[in-house]
Amino acid sequence: MKIHYSSSDDELVFINHPVMGKPNKEVDDFKFWWNDERTICAISITNYTEESKEFRKNLHLIQLGGIWRGVTITDEEIRETRKELLKVLEEKW
């Protein structure tokens, strides 16, 4: 296992098993290599500094998908929903 950061390229590379050739999947600044058993062999993150800042900034957020894509749920909405659910539970007991 090897982790390497190149400051000149701003790229972080994690290698779990040796890889050759092009990545199996590329998504934005992420590249993934895997073997025939679907075990991840390597991950490369280009533009690492920016990706790291974005990750830390959004650490407490969860991106919703499907019909919920783009919907934002506030902490206040979560608290109100919890109160409503607790009332329902108290009524049942």
Biopython code that builds the backbone (N, CA, C, O; Angstrom):
import numpy as np
from Bio.PDB.StructureBuilder import StructureBuilder

atoms = [
    (1, "MET", "N", (0.848, -1.161, 0.000)),
    (1, "MET", "CA", (0.000, 0.000, 0.000)),
    (1, "MET", "C", (0.906, 1.241, 0.000)),
    (1, "MET", "O", (1.924, 1.290, 0.691)),
    (2, "LYS", "N", (0.502, 2.238, -0.796)),
    (2, "LYS", "CA", (1.329, 3.433, -0.928)),
    (2, "LYS", "C", (0.431, 4.647, -1.127)),
    (2, "LYS", "O", (-0.534, 4.593, -1.890)),
    (3, "ILE", "N", (0.749, 5.742, -0.439)),
    (3, "ILE", "CA", (0.066, 7.013, -0.641)),
    (3, "ILE", "C", (1.134, 8.035, -1.028)),
    (3, "ILE", "O", (2.167, 8.161, -0.370)),
    (4, "HIS", "N", (0.862, 8.752, -2.102)),
    (4, "HIS", "CA", (1.838, 9.717, -2.598)),
    (4, "HIS", "C", (1.126, 11.024, -2.942)),
    (4, "HIS", "O", (0.081, 11.023, -3.591)),
    (5, "TYR", "N", (1.707, 12.136, -2.497)),
    (5, "TYR", "CA", (1.181, 13.450, -2.851)),
    (5, "TYR", "C", (2.226, 14.205, -3.649)),
    (5, "TYR", "O", (3.367, 14.345, -3.207)),
    (6, "SER", "N", (1.848, 14.689, -4.818)),
    (6, "SER", "CA", (2.725, 15.492, -5.654)),
    (6, "SER", "C", (2.249, 16.940, -5.577)),
    (6, "SER", "O", (1.189, 17.283, -6.101)),
    (7, "SER", "N", (3.050, 17.792, -4.913)),
    (7, "SER", "CA", (2.635, 19.189, -4.751)),
    (7, "SER", "C", (2.680, 19.951, -6.071)),
    (7, "SER", "O", (1.904, 20.887, -6.264)),
    (8, "SER", "N", (3.567, 19.572, -6.976)),
    (8, "SER", "CA", (3.637, 20.278, -8.262)),
    (8, "SER", "C", (2.399, 20.021, -9.116)),
    (8, "SER", "O", (1.965, 20.898, -9.863)),
    (9, "ASP", "N", (1.828, 18.814, -9.007)),
    (9, "ASP", "CA", (0.604, 18.478, -9.750)),
    (9, "ASP", "C", (-0.649, 18.621, -8.904)),
    (9, "ASP", "O", (-1.765, 18.533, -9.418)),
    (10, "ASP", "N", (-0.463, 18.846, -7.579)),
    (10, "ASP", "CA", (-1.570, 18.871, -6.624)),
    (10, "ASP", "C", (-2.425, 17.620, -6.785)),
    (10, "ASP", "O", (-3.642, 17.694, -6.953)),
    (11, "GLU", "N", (-1.757, 16.467, -6.728)),
    (11, "GLU", "CA", (-2.427, 15.175, -6.940)),
    (11, "GLU", "C", (-2.077, 14.220, -5.802)),
    (11, "GLU", "O", (-0.911, 14.067, -5.439)),
    (12, "LEU", "N", (-3.096, 13.587, -5.253)),
    (12, "LEU", "CA", (-2.925, 12.561, -4.235)),
    (12, "LEU", "C", (-3.236, 11.220, -4.871)),
    (12, "LEU", "O", (-4.276, 11.059, -5.509)),
    (13, "VAL", "N", (-2.338, 10.253, -4.701)),
    (13, "VAL", "CA", (-2.520, 8.924, -5.293)),
    (13, "VAL", "C", (-2.421, 7.887, -4.186)),
    (13, "VAL", "O", (-1.445, 7.850, -3.436)),
    (14, "PHE", "N", (-3.440, 7.050, -4.095)),
    (14, "PHE", "CA", (-3.448, 5.915, -3.177)),
    (14, "PHE", "C", (-3.368, 4.648, -4.016)),
    (14, "PHE", "O", (-4.217, 4.417, -4.877)),
    (15, "ILE", "N", (-2.357, 3.830, -3.771)),
    (15, "ILE", "CA", (-2.196, 2.579, -4.516)),
    (15, "ILE", "C", (-2.256, 1.424, -3.527)),
    (15, "ILE", "O", (-1.424, 1.321, -2.626)),
    (16, "ASN", "N", (-3.247, 0.559, -3.705)),
    (16, "ASN", "CA", (-3.421, -0.614, -2.867)),
    (16, "ASN", "C", (-2.790, -1.839, -3.528)),
    (16, "ASN", "O", (-2.174, -2.665, -2.856)),
    (17, "HIS", "N", (-2.944, -1.950, -4.843)),
    (17, "HIS", "CA", (-2.345, -3.014, -5.657)),
    (17, "HIS", "C", (-1.776, -2.354, -6.908)),
    (17, "HIS", "O", (-2.288, -1.321, -7.341)),
    (18, "PRO", "N", (-0.736, -2.922, -7.494)),
    (18, "PRO", "CA", (-0.177, -2.334, -8.717)),
    (18, "PRO", "C", (-1.220, -2.232, -9.833)),
    (18, "PRO", "O", (-2.051, -3.125, -10.001)),
    (19, "VAL", "N", (-1.166, -1.138, -10.587)),
    (19, "VAL", "CA", (-2.105, -0.928, -11.694)),
    (19, "VAL", "C", (-1.338, -0.579, -12.959)),
    (19, "VAL", "O", (-0.218, -0.069, -12.918)),
    (20, "MET", "N", (-1.978, -0.873, -14.083)),
    (20, "MET", "CA", (-1.418, -0.519, -15.380)),
    (20, "MET", "C", (-2.542, -0.006, -16.254)),
    (20, "MET", "O", (-3.690, -0.431, -16.122)),
    (21, "GLY", "N", (-2.210, 0.907, -17.145)),
    (21, "GLY", "CA", (-3.202, 1.387, -18.090)),
    (21, "GLY", "C", (-4.066, 2.500, -17.548)),
    (21, "GLY", "O", (-3.785, 3.104, -16.513)),
    (22, "LYS", "N", (-5.137, 2.746, -18.293)),
    (22, "LYS", "CA", (-6.062, 3.829, -17.957)),
    (22, "LYS", "C", (-6.955, 3.435, -16.788)),
    (22, "LYS", "O", (-7.159, 2.249, -16.529)),
    (23, "PRO", "N", (-7.491, 4.439, -16.075)),
    (23, "PRO", "CA", (-8.425, 4.141, -14.983)),
    (23, "PRO", "C", (-9.713, 3.521, -15.517)),
    (23, "PRO", "O", (-10.120, 3.788, -16.647)),
    (24, "ASN", "N", (-10.355, 2.683, -14.684)),
    (24, "ASN", "CA", (-11.634, 2.078, -15.049)),
    (24, "ASN", "C", (-12.759, 3.103, -15.027)),
    (24, "ASN", "O", (-13.721, 2.993, -15.787)),
    (25, "LYS", "N", (-12.637, 4.096, -14.160)),
    (25, "LYS", "CA", (-13.692, 5.099, -14.006)),
    (25, "LYS", "C", (-13.062, 6.438, -13.670)),
    (25, "LYS", "O", (-12.151, 6.513, -12.846)),
    (26, "GLU", "N", (-13.551, 7.506, -14.312)),
    (26, "GLU", "CA", (-13.124, 8.869, -14.005)),
    (26, "GLU", "C", (-14.363, 9.705, -13.714)),
    (26, "GLU", "O", (-15.285, 9.771, -14.526)),
    (27, "VAL", "N", (-14.374, 10.340, -12.547)),
    (27, "VAL", "CA", (-15.482, 11.205, -12.144)),
    (27, "VAL", "C", (-14.875, 12.503, -11.622)),
    (27, "VAL", "O", (-14.234, 12.526, -10.572)),
    (28, "ASP", "N", (-15.088, 13.579, -12.370)),
    (28, "ASP", "CA", (-14.524, 14.887, -12.022)),
    (28, "ASP", "C", (-13.026, 14.763, -11.793)),
    (28, "ASP", "O", (-12.291, 14.392, -12.708)),
    (29, "ASP", "N", (-12.559, 15.068, -10.578)),
    (29, "ASP", "CA", (-11.127, 15.008, -10.273)),
    (29, "ASP", "C", (-10.690, 13.654, -9.715)),
    (29, "ASP", "O", (-9.556, 13.520, -9.257)),
    (30, "PHE", "N", (-11.559, 12.657, -9.745)),
    (30, "PHE", "CA", (-11.261, 11.343, -9.182)),
    (30, "PHE", "C", (-11.079, 10.312, -10.289)),
    (30, "PHE", "O", (-11.828, 10.288, -11.267)),
    (31, "LYS", "N", (-10.063, 9.455, -10.116)),
    (31, "LYS", "CA", (-9.828, 8.345, -11.038)),
    (31, "LYS", "C", (-9.740, 7.067, -10.203)),
    (31, "LYS", "O", (-9.104, 7.042, -9.149)),
    (32, "PHE", "N", (-10.389, 6.007, -10.694)),
    (32, "PHE", "CA", (-10.437, 4.741, -9.965)),
    (32, "PHE", "C", (-9.940, 3.604, -10.849)),
    (32, "PHE", "O", (-10.299, 3.516, -12.024)),
    (33, "TRP", "N", (-9.116, 2.739, -10.280)),
    (33, "TRP", "CA", (-8.687, 1.517, -10.940)),
    (33, "TRP", "C", (-9.151, 0.350, -10.073)),
    (33, "TRP", "O", (-9.011, 0.401, -8.852)),
    (34, "TRP", "N", (-9.696, -0.694, -10.680)),
    (34, "TRP", "CA", (-10.067, -1.894, -9.943)),
    (34, "TRP", "C", (-9.721, -3.119, -10.768)),
    (34, "TRP", "O", (-9.491, -3.030, -11.975)),
    (35, "ASN", "N", (-9.688, -4.273, -10.094)),
    (35, "ASN", "CA", (-9.345, -5.515, -10.775)),
    (35, "ASN", "C", (-10.604, -6.283, -11.143)),
    (35, "ASN", "O", (-11.714, -5.770, -11.000)),
    (36, "ASP", "N", (-10.432, -7.521, -11.622)),
    (36, "ASP", "CA", (-11.565, -8.325, -12.076)),
    (36, "ASP", "C", (-12.528, -8.687, -10.949)),
    (36, "ASP", "O", (-13.707, -8.938, -11.199)),
    (37, "GLU", "N", (-12.036, -8.717, -9.712)),
    (37, "GLU", "CA", (-12.901, -9.025, -8.558)),
    (37, "GLU", "C", (-13.572, -7.775, -8.010)),
    (37, "GLU", "O", (-14.233, -7.828, -6.973)),
    (38, "ARG", "N", (-13.405, -6.645, -8.705)),
    (38, "ARG", "CA", (-13.975, -5.343, -8.304)),
    (38, "ARG", "C", (-13.352, -4.800, -7.021)),
    (38, "ARG", "O", (-13.986, -4.024, -6.305)),
    (39, "THR", "N", (-12.124, -5.199, -6.726)),
    (39, "THR", "CA", (-11.393, -4.647, -5.602)),
    (39, "THR", "C", (-10.691, -3.387, -6.070)),
    (39, "THR", "O", (-10.011, -3.404, -7.096)),
    (40, "ILE", "N", (-10.844, -2.300, -5.339)),
    (40, "ILE", "CA", (-10.191, -1.047, -5.730)),
    (40, "ILE", "C", (-8.687, -1.210, -5.570)),
    (40, "ILE", "O", (-8.193, -1.545, -4.494)),
    (41, "CYS", "N", (-7.974, -0.970, -6.656)),
    (41, "CYS", "CA", (-6.516, -1.080, -6.656)),
    (41, "CYS", "C", (-5.844, 0.267, -6.440)),
    (41, "CYS", "O", (-4.800, 0.343, -5.792)),
    (42, "ALA", "N", (-6.437, 1.338, -6.982)),
    (42, "ALA", "CA", (-5.826, 2.658, -6.839)),
    (42, "ALA", "C", (-6.878, 3.753, -7.002)),
    (42, "ALA", "O", (-7.887, 3.576, -7.685)),
    (43, "ILE", "N", (-6.615, 4.878, -6.360)),
    (43, "ILE", "CA", (-7.452, 6.074, -6.475)),
    (43, "ILE", "C", (-6.517, 7.263, -6.655)),
    (43, "ILE", "O", (-5.509, 7.385, -5.960)),
    (44, "SER", "N", (-6.858, 8.127, -7.582)),
    (44, "SER", "CA", (-6.091, 9.345, -7.812)),
    (44, "SER", "C", (-7.039, 10.535, -7.687)),
    (44, "SER", "O", (-8.134, 10.532, -8.251)),
    (45, "ILE", "N", (-6.603, 11.556, -6.938)),
    (45, "ILE", "CA", (-7.403, 12.770, -6.791)),
    (45, "ILE", "C", (-6.565, 13.939, -7.295)),
    (45, "ILE", "O", (-5.611, 14.358, -6.640)),
    (46, "THR", "N", (-6.929, 14.459, -8.463)),
    (46, "THR", "CA", (-6.259, 15.650, -8.969)),
    (46, "THR", "C", (-6.959, 16.871, -8.372)),
    (46, "THR", "O", (-8.107, 16.786, -7.937)),
    (47, "ASN", "N", (-6.267, 17.992, -8.356)),
    (47, "ASN", "CA", (-6.808, 19.197, -7.732)),
    (47, "ASN", "C", (-7.150, 18.887, -6.267)),
    (47, "ASN", "O", (-8.205, 19.272, -5.763)),
    (48, "TYR", "N", (-6.228, 18.180, -5.600)),
    (48, "TYR", "CA", (-6.462, 17.649, -4.259)),
    (48, "TYR", "C", (-6.759, 18.734, -3.227)),
    (48, "TYR", "O", (-7.656, 18.568, -2.401)),
    (49, "THR", "N", (-6.028, 19.831, -3.262)),
    (49, "THR", "CA", (-6.214, 20.888, -2.258)),
    (49, "THR", "C", (-7.644, 21.406, -2.281)),
    (49, "THR", "O", (-8.274, 21.547, -1.233)),
    (50, "GLU", "N", (-8.157, 21.690, -3.474)),
    (50, "GLU", "CA", (-9.523, 22.202, -3.601)),
    (50, "GLU", "C", (-10.542, 21.148, -3.174)),
    (50, "GLU", "O", (-11.505, 21.463, -2.474)),
    (51, "GLU", "N", (-10.333, 19.899, -3.593)),
    (51, "GLU", "CA", (-11.250, 18.815, -3.208)),
    (51, "GLU", "C", (-11.258, 18.623, -1.691)),
    (51, "GLU", "O", (-12.312, 18.382, -1.103)),
    (52, "SER", "N", (-10.099, 18.728, -1.061)),
    (52, "SER", "CA", (-9.992, 18.577, 0.391)),
    (52, "SER", "C", (-10.740, 19.689, 1.118)),
    (52, "SER", "O", (-11.449, 19.430, 2.090)),
    (53, "LYS", "N", (-10.582, 20.935, 0.646)),
    (53, "LYS", "CA", (-11.307, 22.062, 1.250)),
    (53, "LYS", "C", (-12.815, 21.883, 1.101)),
    (53, "LYS", "O", (-13.571, 22.111, 2.046)),
    (54, "GLU", "N", (-13.245, 21.476, -0.085)),
    (54, "GLU", "CA", (-14.676, 21.262, -0.335)),
    (54, "GLU", "C", (-15.220, 20.153, 0.557)),
    (54, "GLU", "O", (-16.324, 20.267, 1.089)),
    (55, "PHE", "N", (-14.448, 19.078, 0.722)),
    (55, "PHE", "CA", (-14.866, 17.966, 1.582)),
    (55, "PHE", "C", (-15.039, 18.428, 3.020)),
    (55, "PHE", "O", (-16.047, 18.126, 3.658)),
    (56, "ARG", "N", (-14.054, 19.159, 3.527)),
    (56, "ARG", "CA", (-14.133, 19.641, 4.917)),
    (56, "ARG", "C", (-15.278, 20.616, 5.115)),
    (56, "ARG", "O", (-15.937, 20.614, 6.155)),
    (57, "LYS", "N", (-15.512, 21.457, 4.104)),
    (57, "LYS", "CA", (-16.591, 22.450, 4.201)),
    (57, "LYS", "C", (-17.959, 21.765, 4.252)),
    (57, "LYS", "O", (-18.859, 22.225, 4.956)),
    (58, "ASN", "N", (-18.114, 20.678, 3.514)),
    (58, "ASN", "CA", (-19.403, 19.996, 3.414)),
    (58, "ASN", "C", (-19.449, 18.693, 4.211)),
    (58, "ASN", "O", (-20.272, 17.821, 3.931)),
    (59, "LEU", "N", (-18.575, 18.563, 5.191)),
    (59, "LEU", "CA", (-18.474, 17.319, 5.953)),
    (59, "LEU", "C", (-19.779, 16.936, 6.635)),
    (59, "LEU", "O", (-20.097, 15.752, 6.739)),
    (60, "HIS", "N", (-20.533, 17.916, 7.098)),
    (60, "HIS", "CA", (-21.771, 17.641, 7.827)),
    (60, "HIS", "C", (-22.991, 17.556, 6.905)),
    (60, "HIS", "O", (-24.110, 17.378, 7.385)),
    (61, "LEU", "N", (-22.792, 17.681, 5.598)),
    (61, "LEU", "CA", (-23.901, 17.645, 4.648)),
    (61, "LEU", "C", (-23.989, 16.303, 3.942)),
    (61, "LEU", "O", (-22.981, 15.625, 3.741)),
    (62, "ILE", "N", (-25.195, 15.931, 3.571)),
    (62, "ILE", "CA", (-25.422, 14.717, 2.797)),
    (62, "ILE", "C", (-26.124, 15.136, 1.520)),
    (62, "ILE", "O", (-27.156, 15.806, 1.566)),
    (63, "GLN", "N", (-25.567, 14.743, 0.371)),
    (63, "GLN", "CA", (-26.202, 15.073, -0.893)),
    (63, "GLN", "C", (-27.333, 14.087, -1.139)),
    (63, "GLN", "O", (-27.137, 12.873, -1.086)),
    (64, "LEU", "N", (-28.506, 14.619, -1.405)),
    (64, "LEU", "CA", (-29.666, 13.798, -1.670)),
    (64, "LEU", "C", (-29.770, 13.531, -3.167)),
    (64, "LEU", "O", (-29.378, 14.371, -3.976)),
    (65, "GLY", "N", (-30.289, 12.379, -3.534)),
    (65, "GLY", "CA", (-30.436, 12.042, -4.944)),
    (65, "GLY", "C", (-31.877, 11.731, -5.284)),
    (65, "GLY", "O", (-32.774, 11.883, -4.455)),
    (66, "GLY", "N", (-32.086, 11.296, -6.508)),
    (66, "GLY", "CA", (-33.424, 10.939, -6.965)),
    (66, "GLY", "C", (-34.362, 12.129, -6.920)),
    (66, "GLY", "O", (-34.008, 13.228, -7.348)),
    (67, "ILE", "N", (-35.572, 11.906, -6.395)),
    (67, "ILE", "CA", (-36.560, 12.985, -6.344)),
    (67, "ILE", "C", (-36.164, 14.068, -5.348)),
    (67, "ILE", "O", (-36.725, 15.163, -5.376)),
    (68, "TRP", "N", (-35.199, 13.776, -4.459)),
    (68, "TRP", "CA", (-34.768, 14.729, -3.444)),
    (68, "TRP", "C", (-33.585, 15.579, -3.911)),
    (68, "TRP", "O", (-33.114, 16.438, -3.166)),
    (69, "ARG", "N", (-33.103, 15.351, -5.131)),
    (69, "ARG", "CA", (-31.932, 16.088, -5.631)),
    (69, "ARG", "C", (-32.191, 17.590, -5.577)),
    (69, "ARG", "O", (-33.221, 18.070, -6.051)),
    (70, "GLY", "N", (-31.256, 18.316, -5.003)),
    (70, "GLY", "CA", (-31.361, 19.765, -4.930)),
    (70, "GLY", "C", (-32.153, 20.277, -3.734)),
    (70, "GLY", "O", (-32.213, 21.487, -3.518)),
    (71, "VAL", "N", (-32.761, 19.391, -2.954)),
    (71, "VAL", "CA", (-33.544, 19.801, -1.787)),
    (71, "VAL", "C", (-32.593, 20.043, -0.615)),
    (71, "VAL", "O", (-31.681, 19.252, -0.376)),
    (72, "THR", "N", (-32.804, 21.116, 0.098)),
    (72, "THR", "CA", (-32.007, 21.424, 1.283)),
    (72, "THR", "C", (-32.875, 21.267, 2.518)),
    (72, "THR", "O", (-33.982, 21.800, 2.588)),
    (73, "ILE", "N", (-32.359, 20.530, 3.488)),
    (73, "ILE", "CA", (-33.074, 20.328, 4.747)),
    (73, "ILE", "C", (-32.278, 21.042, 5.830)),
    (73, "ILE", "O", (-31.104, 20.741, 6.044)),
    (74, "THR", "N", (-32.914, 21.986, 6.511)),
    (74, "THR", "CA", (-32.230, 22.776, 7.536)),
    (74, "THR", "C", (-32.241, 22.061, 8.879)),
    (74, "THR", "O", (-33.028, 21.142, 9.105)),
    (75, "ASP", "N", (-31.350, 22.501, 9.768)),
    (75, "ASP", "CA", (-31.310, 21.951, 11.124)),
    (75, "ASP", "C", (-32.632, 22.208, 11.846)),
    (75, "ASP", "O", (-33.102, 21.362, 12.607)),
    (76, "GLU", "N", (-33.230, 23.375, 11.608)),
    (76, "GLU", "CA", (-34.514, 23.708, 12.237)),
    (76, "GLU", "C", (-35.605, 22.726, 11.797)),
    (76, "GLU", "O", (-36.405, 22.281, 12.620)),
    (77, "GLU", "N", (-35.639, 22.391, 10.516)),
    (77, "GLU", "CA", (-36.630, 21.428, 10.019)),
    (77, "GLU", "C", (-36.419, 20.057, 10.660)),
    (77, "GLU", "O", (-37.386, 19.361, 10.973)),
    (78, "ILE", "N", (-35.183, 19.677, 10.853)),
    (78, "ILE", "CA", (-34.886, 18.389, 11.494)),
    (78, "ILE", "C", (-35.378, 18.393, 12.934)),
    (78, "ILE", "O", (-35.996, 17.427, 13.382)),
    (79, "ARG", "N", (-35.104, 19.486, 13.671)),
    (79, "ARG", "CA", (-35.553, 19.582, 15.065)),
    (79, "ARG", "C", (-37.075, 19.525, 15.161)),
    (79, "ARG", "O", (-37.611, 18.820, 16.015)),
    (80, "GLU", "N", (-37.779, 20.260, 14.293)),
    (80, "GLU", "CA", (-39.241, 20.273, 14.305)),
    (80, "GLU", "C", (-39.800, 18.876, 14.009)),
    (80, "GLU", "O", (-40.744, 18.432, 14.662)),
    (81, "THR", "N", (-39.225, 18.201, 13.043)),
    (81, "THR", "CA", (-39.690, 16.861, 12.687)),
    (81, "THR", "C", (-39.457, 15.888, 13.833)),
    (81, "THR", "O", (-40.302, 15.034, 14.102)),
    (82, "ARG", "N", (-38.321, 16.007, 14.511)),
    (82, "ARG", "CA", (-38.048, 15.149, 15.678)),
    (82, "ARG", "C", (-39.098, 15.373, 16.772)),
    (82, "ARG", "O", (-39.597, 14.420, 17.369)),
    (83, "LYS", "N", (-39.429, 16.656, 17.027)),
    (83, "LYS", "CA", (-40.441, 16.955, 18.041)),
    (83, "LYS", "C", (-41.785, 16.326, 17.684)),
    (83, "LYS", "O", (-42.460, 15.749, 18.537)),
    (84, "GLU", "N", (-42.163, 16.446, 16.406)),
    (84, "GLU", "CA", (-43.428, 15.856, 15.959)),
    (84, "GLU", "C", (-43.426, 14.342, 16.128)),
    (84, "GLU", "O", (-44.417, 13.762, 16.569)),
    (85, "LEU", "N", (-42.317, 13.705, 15.778)),
    (85, "LEU", "CA", (-42.231, 12.248, 15.919)),
    (85, "LEU", "C", (-42.270, 11.827, 17.384)),
    (85, "LEU", "O", (-42.898, 10.824, 17.723)),
    (86, "LEU", "N", (-41.608, 12.582, 18.252)),
    (86, "LEU", "CA", (-41.646, 12.258, 19.674)),
    (86, "LEU", "C", (-43.061, 12.380, 20.229)),
    (86, "LEU", "O", (-43.470, 11.563, 21.054)),
    (87, "LYS", "N", (-43.815, 13.386, 19.790)),
    (87, "LYS", "CA", (-45.210, 13.529, 20.221)),
    (87, "LYS", "C", (-46.028, 12.319, 19.804)),
    (87, "LYS", "O", (-46.823, 11.803, 20.589)),
    (88, "VAL", "N", (-45.840, 11.870, 18.584)),
    (88, "VAL", "CA", (-46.570, 10.693, 18.086)),
    (88, "VAL", "C", (-46.214, 9.467, 18.914)),
    (88, "VAL", "O", (-47.092, 8.688, 19.285)),
    (89, "LEU", "N", (-44.942, 9.296, 19.203)),
    (89, "LEU", "CA", (-44.504, 8.151, 20.022)),
    (89, "LEU", "C", (-45.077, 8.219, 21.428)),
    (89, "LEU", "O", (-45.512, 7.203, 21.968)),
    (90, "GLU", "N", (-45.081, 9.409, 22.028)),
    (90, "GLU", "CA", (-45.627, 9.566, 23.377)),
    (90, "GLU", "C", (-47.111, 9.236, 23.402)),
    (90, "GLU", "O", (-47.587, 8.635, 24.365)),
    (91, "GLU", "N", (-47.844, 9.611, 22.376)),
    (91, "GLU", "CA", (-49.279, 9.322, 22.300)),
    (91, "GLU", "C", (-49.530, 7.829, 22.209)),
    (91, "GLU", "O", (-50.510, 7.334, 22.765)),
    (92, "LYS", "N", (-48.671, 7.111, 21.525)),
    (92, "LYS", "CA", (-48.859, 5.664, 21.366)),
    (92, "LYS", "C", (-48.521, 4.886, 22.626)),
    (92, "LYS", "O", (-49.017, 3.774, 22.809)),
    (93, "TRP", "N", (-47.685, 5.445, 23.504)),
    (93, "TRP", "CA", (-47.303, 4.760, 24.730)),
    (93, "TRP", "C", (-48.174, 5.255, 25.838)),
    (93, "TRP", "O", (-48.033, 4.813, 26.978)),
]
sb = StructureBuilder()
sb.init_structure("model")
sb.init_model(0)
sb.init_chain("A")
sb.init_seg("    ")
for serial, (resi, resn, name, xyz) in enumerate(atoms, 1):
    if name == "N":
        sb.init_residue(resn, " ", resi, " ")
    sb.init_atom(name, np.array(xyz, "f"), 0.0, 1.0, " ", f" {name:<3s}", serial, name[0])
structure = sb.get_structure()
